[in-house]
Amino acid sequence: MNEIFKQIPLYRFIMFCNETTMNKTVLDCGAGGDCPPLSLFSEYGYLTYGIEFNGKQLEKANKYASKKSQNLNIQQGDMRNLKFENESFSFVYSYNSVFHMTKADVIKSINEMKRVLKQNGLLFVNFLTTKDLRCGTGVDIGKNQYEQMDDIPVIHSYFEECEPDKYFENMKILYKEDRVLERIYEGEKIRQEFVDYIVKKI
């Protein structure tokens, strides 16, 4: 039985990808961790590539891929400066990653993802919203941008629901969803809120 991946919104993205006639090349920007979703795309026959900034997360992803005998092609990299040619990939995504930087760097990253995406290709990106429980906490470093403690200090940028629309003005928005998650984490009820985009390069 195939594994069920915890990054549930990417199942919707792969459904959109499967409905196109584009060749199956996909790039994950922020591909590290102990359950890299590129593995899901590999199971569906995609030629996968990924970049990960954090060395420890990269190591976890490659260990997972090795265990499953998958070649996910994940390497160390920075989504603000992708080392790929223009229009290299049919599909590009960044799941729970792009908001871990300032909004100035978010713009750079989105522009890089758009650059390496082929004409008619699809892009998935999600953002934390200002309705998230943690918005407003931590060290203020700009408008709805904070340095907050996870295991280490991490930047989180929060967005008004329609604020990211401007990043996709030259693209076609195929799907947009405002998601609220309430769950128990370390014995406490927490609320997270995201806005997800699936867009087409035209």
C-alpha positions in Angstrom: 0.0 0.0 0.0 1.3 3.5 -0.9 2.0 5.8 2.0 -0.5 8.6 2.8 1.4 11.9 3.0 0.6 14.5 5.7 0.9 17.4 3.3 -2.8 17.0 2.2 -3.2 20.1 0.0 -0.6 18.7 -2.3 -3.0 15.9 -3.3 -5.2 18.6 -4.8 -2.2 20.1 -6.6 -1.1 16.8 -8.1 -4.7 16.3 -9.3 -4.5 19.6 -11.2 -1.1 18.6 -12.6 -2.3 15.1 -13.7 -5.2 16.8 -15.6 -2.7 18.7 -17.9 -0.7 17.4 -20.9 2.5 18.8 -19.6 5.5 16.5 -19.2 5.9 15.4 -15.6 8.8 17.5 -14.2 8.3 19.0 -10.8 10.4 21.2 -8.5 9.8 21.5 -4.7 11.2 24.7 -3.1 11.7 23.7 0.5 12.0 19.9 -0.1 13.5 18.8 3.2 12.2 16.9 6.2 11.5 13.4 7.3 8.5 12.9 4.9 9.3 14.8 1.7 6.2 15.2 -0.5 8.4 14.8 -3.6 8.1 11.1 -2.8 4.4 11.4 -3.5 5.1 12.9 -6.9 7.7 10.1 -7.6 5.1 7.5 -6.9 2.9 9.1 -9.6 5.7 8.9 -12.1 7.1 12.4 -12.0 10.7 13.4 -12.5 11.4 15.2 -9.3 13.8 17.9 -8.2 14.0 19.7 -4.9 16.0 22.4 -3.1 16.4 22.7 0.7 18.2 25.5 2.5 18.7 23.7 5.9 21.4 21.0 5.9 19.7 18.9 8.6 16.4 18.9 6.8 18.1 18.0 3.5 19.8 15.1 5.3 16.5 13.8 6.6 14.9 14.0 3.1 17.7 12.1 1.4 17.7 9.5 4.2 14.0 9.0 3.6 14.5 8.7 -0.2 17.3 6.2 0.2 15.1 4.1 2.5 12.3 4.0 -0.2 14.9 3.5 -3.0 13.8 6.8 -4.7 16.0 9.3 -6.5 14.2 12.5 -5.6 17.1 14.8 -6.7 17.0 17.0 -3.6 20.0 19.3 -3.2 21.0 22.3 -1.0 19.7 25.5 -2.4 18.0 28.8 -1.9 14.6 29.6 -3.5 15.5 33.2 -3.7 18.2 32.3 -6.3 17.3 29.0 -8.0 20.1 27.4 -10.0 17.9 26.3 -12.9 17.4 27.6 -16.4 14.3 29.6 -17.3 11.2 27.4 -17.9 12.8 24.2 -16.7 9.8 22.7 -15.0 6.1 22.0 -15.8 5.2 22.2 -12.1 6.7 24.0 -9.1 5.5 24.2 -5.5 6.5 25.5 -2.1 4.5 24.0 0.8 4.8 25.6 4.2 8.1 27.1 3.3 8.0 30.5 1.6 6.6 32.3 4.6 9.7 31.5 6.6 11.4 34.7 5.4 10.8 38.4 5.1 8.2 39.6 2.6 11.0 41.2 0.5 12.5 37.7 0.2 9.1 36.2 -0.4 8.8 38.4 -3.5 12.3 37.2 -4.7 11.3 33.6 -4.2 8.0 33.8 -6.0 9.6 35.5 -8.9 12.3 32.8 -9.1 9.6 30.1 -9.0 7.7 31.8 -11.8 11.0 32.1 -13.8 11.8 28.4 -13.8 8.1 27.4 -14.6 7.3 26.6 -18.2 4.5 28.4 -20.1 1.2 26.9 -19.1 2.8 25.3 -16.1 1.3 25.2 -12.6 2.5 26.7 -9.4 1.3 25.9 -5.8 2.3 28.2 -2.9 0.7 28.7 0.5 1.0 31.5 3.0 0.3 32.0 6.7 -2.5 34.6 7.3 -2.9 37.2 9.9 -5.7 35.2 11.5 -3.1 32.6 12.6 -2.8 32.3 16.4 0.9 33.3 16.5 0.5 36.5 14.4 1.6 39.5 16.5 3.9 37.6 18.8 7.7 37.6 18.8 10.2 40.3 17.6 8.5 42.7 15.2 10.7 43.0 12.1 8.2 44.6 9.7 4.5 44.7 8.8 3.1 41.3 10.0 6.6 39.9 10.1 8.1 38.4 13.3 11.1 36.5 14.5 9.6 33.7 16.6 11.0 30.8 18.6 10.5 27.3 17.3 13.4 25.1 18.2 15.5 28.0 17.0 14.6 31.6 16.1 12.6 31.5 12.8 11.1 34.3 10.7 7.3 34.1 10.0 5.6 36.4 7.6 1.8 36.7 7.8 -0.5 37.9 5.0 -4.0 39.4 4.7 -6.2 37.0 2.8 -5.9 38.7 -0.5 -2.5 40.2 0.0 -0.6 37.5 -2.0 -2.9 38.1 -5.0 -0.5 40.7 -6.3 2.2 38.1 -6.7 0.1 36.3 -9.4 -1.3 39.3 -11.4 0.3 38.0 -14.6 -0.9 34.4 -14.0 -4.3 32.7 -13.9 -5.6 31.7 -10.4 -7.1 28.2 -10.8 -7.8 27.6 -7.1 -7.6 29.6 -3.9 -8.5 28.4 -0.5 -8.5 30.0 3.0 -7.8 27.1 5.4 -8.2 27.1 9.2 -6.6 24.3 11.2 -7.4 23.8 14.9 -5.5 21.0 16.6 -3.9 19.9 19.9 -0.2 20.5 19.9 1.8 19.6 23.0 -1.4 19.5 25.1 -2.7 22.9 24.0 -5.2 23.9 21.4 -3.7 25.9 18.6 -5.1 27.6 15.5 -3.3 28.0 12.2 -4.6 29.7 9.1 -3.2 29.4 5.6 -4.2 30.7 2.2 -3.4 28.3 -0.7 -2.9 29.2 -4.4 -2.7 27.0 -7.5 -1.9 29.3 -10.5 -1.1 28.8 -14.1 1.6 30.7 -16.1 0.1 32.3 -19.1 
